[in-house]
């Protein structure tokens, strides 16, 4: 394994909206991002892995009022549950924050000042949808109708989940207020617009520089061809958000303060750790820190157009990578409470081993934006056949072949150096696949090593040998290759990998140490490493309606 020059990496997951519990769709992104963060740490990079709750907007305000809470009480309760859900699946976030924070309010004001100084703010009268029954302007998330671009029904007032288009709520066909069911009327109000169109050449050059997947670039290229639209960044009171400086009754639109929450989370992390760095050391113009965002394909427009424009206006560096993933279906269909396929993260954690969930999901993920399916049958078959049957079984089957399973002395040489070289090459390729955002391909290489190792044991049949030296030679080779497998599984199934590495008396292995077999050392063989999954129990979980918790 070749040495790499350490890189400073700041990596984020998309901000979960603070009005409900996490579901398995959130886990796809979090586990994918965590796998990459763990890979980068094993590579020797300096990683700061960040998340936060997206806390502003009218839906939070209305839900809090319905539950006799303040918005701050609501987001504190849900934030605690989000943290617990991420922890249950070993998401190794270095800091988890809130967009409703003093760091973010100060940051929004600073970026807005830069926008003003650069002449990137316009004032325009805006025709908005007004609910006459509720007596208030409607947020984008409180009006639904037909998409003006593709015609898809039941779409929100800012972007279409079917075709990805963005638009104004007034463009919806047959709009309906989700607050009262009333047909909204159009009323005027003065709003502040961010002149994204003025920054189109910069955003286009960034998008075409290799920061986006080819499918994502193809999708947004049409938007460039049509000309980027300026963004309305203000909302009228009442609104739960940050007041715009010197603009009474006006608040920053949630999609301005939400992405800036990534940087605010970094600021809070640097403050909490007593770092001498400032956030501009990582996110300022000229910084060589690698910035990686993991997002779902439904928010591509915000991260591939609006966000780089906002960063440019704020005198910040642009992201190195925006890694989009597809949606998750459950049992071949969109998640549905009525069909029992709306799986909450907390319910899944209570019934299925987190390492098994991570392994099953990552086996399906790669550098693409097509949707993936999560089924009980696939989880059970994949985990039982590969993680349990092919991998966990290696040291267990060797246990009965040694005199002292608790202190196996590995020989000083390899019985089959050529096989070791093949497995080491597969390990190198697995690391390269992790780096290329292809965990599914990396896992295929890991399973290949396991298959070769089991084949090696089977072909040499050590149980039929009476010569203890010869038997130990087989055990040594197999265990050296098992350590290779265990180390490579660290980003995938971290608890399981740690149990496997404990066989060799260690907790972690860096990628730089992969190519060195652990010859001449001592190993302690376990009686058991992982349980097989119960197909009936998981199938029952997948068919039970989720029970969202009350905030």
Number of C-alpha atoms within 10 A of each C-alpha: 16 10 10 11 7 13 16 17 21 23 26 27 24 23 23 18 21 26 22 19 20 22 20 24 20 21 21 24 25 25 25 25 27 25 26 24 28 21 25 23 18 21 22 18 17 16 21 20 25 25 24 28 26 25 31 27 25 21 21 24 21 17 16 19 13 10 12 11 15 16 23 15 13 22 25 17 15 22 25 10 19 24 18 14 22 20 12 16 24 19 21 18 22 14 17 20 24 26 27 23 16 13 19 25 20 13 19 24 17 12 21 23 17 18 19 13 11 11 13 20 21 14 11 13 11 16 16 19 27 21 24 15 13 14 8 14 23 22 23 22 18 21 28 22 21 20 29 20 16 12 15 15 16 18 23 25 26 20 23 23 16 14 14 18 19 20 19 18 26 21 16 23 17 15 25 23 23 16 15 13 15 16 16 23 15 13 13 13 12 14 18 23 17 25 21 24 16 15 19 18 11 12 23 19 10 19 23 14 11 13 18 20 19 13 12 21 18 12 16 18 14 11 15 16 8 8 12 19 19 17 20 22 20 22 26 19 15 14 23 22 23 23 21 20 13 7 10 10 13 22 23 27 24 21 18 21 25 26 22 20 28 26 23 28 27 28 21 20 20 17 14 10 8 9 10 9 11 13 18 16 13 21 22 18 15 13 15 15 19 18 20 22 19 22 22 20 20 18 16 23 18 16 21 22 22 23 22 24 25 25 19 21 23 20 16 20 20 24 23 19 19 23 25 25 25 20 18 23 19 20 18 12 13 14 18 14 15 11 15 18 24 23 24 21 22 23 16 21 16 10 11 16 19 19 21 24 24 25 24 24 26 24 20 17 22 21 18 17 18 14 13 17 15 22 19 19 13 15 23 21 15 17 23 21 13 20 25 19 16 19 26 25 19 22 24 16 16 23 18 13 18 18 11 13 18 14 15 20 18 21 19 13 14 19 17 12 11 10 17 22 12 13 23 21 16 20 26 19 17 22 25 16 20 24 17 14 19 22 29 22 23 28 24 16 23 26 18 17 26 26 14 18 25 19 13 16 18 11 9 13 12 20 14 9 12 9 9 13 11 14 19 21 19 23 26 28 25 25 24 20 26 24 22 28 28 25 26 28 24 23 26 31 25 24 18 21 23 19 19 27 22 18 22 19 14 11 15 15 18 16 23 14 16 20 17 11 20 22 16 12 15 17 22 17 25 19 14 13 18 19 14 15 18 11 15 12 12 18 15 11 18 21 17 15 16 22 13 16 11 9 17
